[in-house]
Amino acid sequence: MSDSTSPADDLATLAEQAQAGDKNAMDDLLRQVHPRVLRICRSVLPYSADAEDAAQEALLNIATKINSFSGRSSFSTWVHSVAANSARSTYRKLKRTAQAAHNPEQMEKPDPRTTSVIAGTRLDLLEALETLERDRPQMVTPLVLRDVYGLSYEEIAAVVGAPLGTVKSRIHDAREVVRPLLRPKD
């Protein structure tokens, strides 16, 4: 990397080369984004092995869907969105597995991998996001990117391909739906 280019410029260049079919560029790109992807997944999933699985799924999605990156946002913002979606998807899979494992008809000892998500500190948020996704799926990504990852409204608008006003409205409405779900239950 020269002094005149930033890491984001290098990622964007690698992404362009990978989109053009350069396998070495793809390998370099995945190697460079891996730590960031893993950090994002760990911020959602409390069990390290689950976060690593989600990170691997995200890297696979980046590699196979890189041509869907259109450049409306920065490449790192797109990677962030892919990783966050992968972590939430992994959470949903683990939750289904945990629910099946806790079936009263099955009296065997529960697998700690499946119960870790249920016992995780982020359970309320993940449950609220799951409820929001079931009722209003278009609101989940903007809310997560703003309130969990702190992206700007402009970056979110670029990621989701919606006008800035629409993004702000979706985030506001999503907060109204999620807020009561996050309040302590007495």
N, C-alpha and C positions, 0 to 999 in steps of 0.2 A: 504494500500500500504506500503510495507516495504521500508527501505532506499536503498536497493540494486536494486530495480526495478524502471524503469522510467515510466511516464504516457504512453509513446508509447508502452512499453512492456506490460503494463496492458491492453491497447486497443487490442493489438495483441492477448493476451491470451483470452480476452473476445470474440474477433472475432472467434477464433478457437472453443471456447465452443459454441458460437451461431451457427456456421456452423454445429456443431455436434448435434444440436437440443435442446440445453439447453435454455429454454424460459426465465429463470431468467437472464442468461448471456445476452440474446438479449435485455431484458428490461434495464439492466445496461448499455450495450453498447450504445443503443439509447439515454439514458439519458445523458451519457457522451459526445457523439458527437453532441448533439442538439445545444449547444451554438456555436460551430464552424460552423456547417451547416447554422445556421441562419445568422452568420456574413458574410459568403460567399454569401448567397442569397441577403443580404442587400447591398453588394458591387456592385451588378448588377442591382437590382430593386429599384427605388427611393421611391416607396410607401410601407410603412411598412407592411400593410396587404398583399400585393402581395408577399413580401419577406417571410412572415410567411407561406403563402400558398405553396410557392416553397419549403420552408424548410420541411414542412409536406410531400410533395410529395417526396423529397429526402430521408427523413427518411423511408418512406414506401418502396422506391426503395432499400435502404440499407437492410431493413429487408427481403424483398422478393427475392433480388438478391445476398444475401451474399455468396451464394455458387459459384457465378461467380468470387468472389475475389480469385485469384490464388496465391497471395503472391509474385508476380514478383516485386511489389513495396511495400512500407509500407502501412499499412491499412489506416493511416491518409491521404496519398496521394490518395488512391482510394476513400475515403470519399470526399475529395476535388473535385475530378473529377465528382463524382455522384452529388454533390451539385451544381457545376457550370453548369452541363448539365441540371439539374432541373430548375435552375434560367433562363437559356436561353430558355428552353421549355415554362416556364410560360410567359416569355416576348412575345414569338411568339403567344401564345394563346390570351394574352391581346391585342396584336396588331391587330389580326384578329377581336376580339370583338370590338375594337375601330373603326376599319375601317367599320364594319357593322353598328355600332351605328352612324357613321357620314354619312351614306347614305343620300343623299339629299331628298329622298322620305320619310325619317323619320325625322320630324321636332321637335321631342321632345327634351327636355334638355338632353345633354350628361351626362353619368354617370362619375363622377370624377375618379372612380377607373380605368375606361378604358382609360381616357385621361391622367392620370398621367404618364403612360409609354411614351406616345407620347410627353409630355412636359418635360420628364426627362432629366437630364444633360448627361446621358450616351447614348442618342439616336444615335449619330453619330457612336459610337463604335458598338452598337448593330445592327444597320443597315448594317455596314460594315461586321460584322460577319455573318449576314444573307445572304448577297451577296456572301461572301466566301463559306458559307455552301451550297448554291445552286449550285455554279460552281465547288468547290473543297472541298467536305465535309471532306476528310481525313486530311485537314490542320487546321481545326477549333480547335480541342481539343489541339493539340500541341501549337498553337499560344496563346490560352487563358491561358493554364497552365504556359507558359513561361512569356508572356508579361503582363497579368493581375494579376496572382497569384505568379509569381516569382519562380516557381519550377525550379530545375536544369534540364539540358538536360538529365542527367542520370535517374532522377525520371520520366521524361516525357516518355522516351524510355520504362521504365518498365510499366508505365500505359497503353500506347498504344500498347505495344508488338511489337515494331519496332526497328531495329538497330539504334544506336546512330547517325550515318551519315544520315540516312533517316530522323530522327527527325529534325536534324539541317537543312537539305535541305528543309523540309516542312515548318519549321518556317521562313526561309529566303524567300522562295517563297510566303508564306502567307503575310509576311510584304510588299512585293512588290505589291501584289494585294490590300491590305488594305490601305496602306499609302496614295494613291491619294484620297481615299474615305473619309479620315479623314481631309484633307486639307480644310481650310475655303473656302466657295463658295462666289465668288464676284459677 
